[in-house]
Amino acid sequence: MKALFLGCILAGLSALANAIDVDADKSLARANTYMNYKNAVTNMHMQVLHDEEVETEYEMRVQKLDSDHMRIEFTAPQREKGRKLLRTGDKMFMFLPDLGKSIVISARQSFLGSSFSNGDLLRTDLVADYDPTYLRDESLGGTNAEVLELRAKRADVTYDRIVMWIDKASKRPLRQEFFTLSGKRIKYIEYRHPKHFGELEVNSELFVQSDLNRHESTLLTISAHTVGSILPVALFQKDSFAR
Amino acid sequence: MKRLAIIKTALVLSAMLANAQALADDDPAFNVHGYLQGAASYWNLNSSSAANPENIMGLPTSMGAVQGDATFSVERDASKFVLQLDGKAAKNEAAYPVKAFQLFASTATADGSWFFQIGKFIPNWGVGQLWNPVRELTSERRKDLIFPNDAIEGIRVAEVQYVIDVKSSVSALFLPGGDGENSGLALRLSSAFDDFDYALSAFSDARGGHKFGLEWSWVAGPATLLGEVTASNGSTATVVAADGTQQARSPGYRSSYVFGTNFALPENMQFMAEYYHDSDAFSQSEFNSFSANLPADSALLNPLGNGRDTVFASLSKRIARHHTTLTASAFHNFQSALSLYQARATTELASQLDLDVVAGHYAVAADHASVSLFRNTLDLRLRWNY
């Protein structure tokens, strides 16, 4: 009995020590660094799935100047070729090539009918948008993970609350769950298959499952990723990004 | 150890080179894309239309057209050449042989800060989704408000743009005119202050007319507020006097404007609304004169009502399955008291093959003379994208 009592005390102290050891801000910052590069060019393939069957596929080239400036250009299918999206600061625009004009879009709108929102792909700086709190350690698929709760700093941020799993050792994002203010989970993202592109490691697959419609999911695959060449600022200016 | 380091470096460099090559190979220099479309329209005529009593216009009750569109582009570094051809063969509808909707060449400096484009194209001005009085500064031709996302024909223009920084740019447009287009010089400065984007523009034409414009947009969470305002003194609009005579609108500055909002809703739904005041259209007294002199002045008729003030609202839902979008929308023109209610469905029947169906109903307030030509309409379009 005495041994059991001491064991419980030790377990509690150990958990408390772990909690004290985890700096949520630092963990989020390192995970953020893993996901965000400056002057990055990435090729992506997106599959919109219905009951795990491919409904629609897109090819995109993503250019990222920094956390506040990102540009997506569709290269396939033909229907979408020439369509471009731009994020500059808190604003997002979509260029419609047939009309020759840009329209304003919202971070919370669905990204071309997929389970991603525009903000999921265009607004990826979690440090700028969320305040983190450490919740617990947890094993996720055999990986030791820290679990953080992220609360929106402002009303215009894409999500009110996110729960995020981060690889304890590498700080690689593993999973995110997204919640409304009322606490209802609306979807989750799994980050899979870390892959090296040169010396850079990124999660090469993002899988998102909607909780609002269990038949709908989306798979995003990164096929190429480079960082280093300075991207022209003009590519990210609202009136010239559509060139 | 040294050999291992060399091998490792070589492997990394090879991977980087292959990656960069993969990115370059994904961006072909030559591209062709476009569509082939078959369209059919059906309607029943408004038997009590003041503009077309007993169908004196001889309007048919159906139209059909086959349209082809092809865009050829060649790109090398920062330079681009684009040719967009469009042609239409039609029954009971205006047809045209193949014409160039866009034909232009462009280039930019290595850092992209200076940009030059010359030819026939659509200057990217304005924030309104449906109406753009600012784009009217350069006499843009908009085809059809029923199909606002159809490709539109460009205007002849040379453009020089300088990107000041990531927030600001300045553009100059030189318009040679001809073929019914304005000639003159337009300038535009765009910038942003936090989440508030704005642009100022000015146009001076060869006839001595001046137009000034202001456009702005502001993003607040899921909502966007936007607007455009113009002031111009070069109106060439025709009005109908009380005695039935047609005359040019009196000179002087007039203002047109649009205010609108987009709101992202749950479940992939979107709400959009715009209010448009067109200073070239009829005031209430002018509309009364116009309608009282129908059908003599029917050549001036605008199918969506000739009044100055129109509102539009739509609610749409996008379904990923088969690229489907369902939309309910309504127009209302205040001076004519004319409303148009529409239900629309677009979907993908097969790979790159889209079907667009629009059903419309025209209604007018009981105490107003009806000028609408139609009661109910049905438009079907089948488009193959390549």
Interface residues (C-beta under 8 A of the other chain):
Chain A: V41 N43 V48 H50 E55 T56 E59 R61 L65 H69 T75 P77 Q78 R79 K81 G82 T88 G89 D90 K91 M92 F95 L96 D98 L99 G100 K101 S102 I103 V104 I105 S106 A107 R108 Q109 S110 L112 G113 S114 A155 D156 H196 F197 G198 E199 L212 E216 S223 A224 H225 T226 P232 V233 A234 L235 F236 Q237 K238 D239 S240 A242 R243
Chain B: V12 A15 M16 N19 A20 A22 L23 D26 D27 N31 H33 K80 S106 A108 A110 D111 G112 S113 F115 F121 I122 P123 N124 W125 G126 V127 Q129 N132 R135 P148 N149 D150 A151 I152 G154 Q161 V163 D165 V166 K167 S168 S169 S171 S190 A192 D194 D195 D197 A199 S217 V219 A220 G221 P222 A223 T224 L226 N262 F263 A264 P266 E267 N268 Q270 R318 I319 A320 R321 H322 H323 S351 Q352 D354 N385 Y386
